[in-house]
Amino acid sequence: MNPRFKLARMSLDARPVVDLAMRHFETVSGNIRVTGTWFMDPDTRRSQPCLVLTDATKPLRTDRVVPCIVTLDQAWRWTVEMGEPQHVWPIIAGWIREGVLPGQPTNKQDMWAVFDAIQCRLTDMMMMPPMPAAPAAKYGTPPETVGELVITDRNTGAVLQEVELTKHVRH
């Protein structure tokens, strides 16, 4: 067995973490397809916007694709302004080394092509709305909580009402 590859257990009953048929946007940057969709965390059962990178030179077969995922909560690491190069460059090299994305991990142009593909839609991913209701119901991922509203009595401090906010509040 090749020591580069790690064996992983996979359950055929496991829910998918992304559904590439459910796209908010899709772009091809060079040889890399960038899809804006939603990541569905199997542990928390919450969803969040994400970018999925795939090799654009190969047909997109949803049953055989290995997605390279950048989630919204990790987007800051990929920004030019505040990013963490020590985090993102090894990830990009790994994607290329494993043959998931085109190029050679020792070729700086190939590495930058992946980084640029992420940059071309990173802001769009940050502005994506929560997962639409129908897919969220299908996959059992409730809307993301964006805040809580607590109404208290000024005189007594007693909580009169509590409300969880789950709507998209950017617009």
C-alpha positions, -999 to +999 in steps of 0.1 A: +000+000+000+012+035-008+020+054+024+007+086+010-029+073+011-048+069+043-075+043+046-108+058+057-141+042+067-171+052+047-207+044+053-229+040+023-257+052+044-240+085+052-256+117+040-236+137+015-218+168+027-224+187-005-250+183-033-234+196-065-268+196-082-278+224-058-257+253-070-259+290-062-233+297-088-206+280-109-175+294-127-146+279-146-113+296-138-086+280-161-088+243-155-107+246-122-145+245-117-156+266-088-191+259-075-209+278-048-231+255-028-238+246+008-217+223+031-239+201+053-220+192+085-228+155+093-221+160+130-240+193+138-265+189+109-260+226+101-253+240+067-231+268+056-221+283+022-190+268+006-169+267-025-163+233-041-134+231-065-132+203-091-111+196-121-128+213-151-110+191-176-130+161-164-167+157-167-186+164-135-200+131-124-216+137-090-212+101-080-175+101-087-162+135-078-138+143-050-147+178-039-121+203-026-142+223-001-136+258+013-163+266+039-176+300+050-163+297+085-128+291+071-130+318+043-108+343+063-079+319+059-081+322+021-083+360+020-053+379+007-057+405+035-059+383+066-052+348+052-030+321+066-005+310+038+010+284+061-025+268+062-037+271+026-006+263+006-002+228+021-039+222+014-036+233-022-005+212-027-023+181-012-053+186-036-029+187-066-006+159-053-036+135-049-047+143-085-080+158-075-071+192-091-049+196-122-012+205-121+019+196-102+024+206-065+060+217-073+048+241-100+041+275-085+018+285-114-004+255-108-005+263-071-014+300-078-041+289-103-059+271-075-055+300-051-068+324-078-098+302-086-108+305-049-102+342-049-124+347-080-155+337-061-146+339-024-166+372-019-196+357-037-195+327-013-194+351+016-226+368+003-245+336-003-279+332+015-286+303+038-295+270+022-329+272+006-358+257+026-366+227+003-330+213+002-326+221+039-357+200+046-345+172+023-312+169+040-324+177+075-302+208+080-321+235+099-314+271+091-284+286+107-290+307+138-278+343+133-289+356+167-312+356+196-336+383+208-343+384+245-370+408+258-366+415+295-386+436+320-365+466+329-378+467+365-376+431+374-351+417+350-375+389+342-373+374+307-406+381+289-398+365+256-369+348+237-367+344+200-341+327+178-333+345+146-327+323+116-335+344+086-310+359+062-304+394+076-279+408+050-306+422+027 
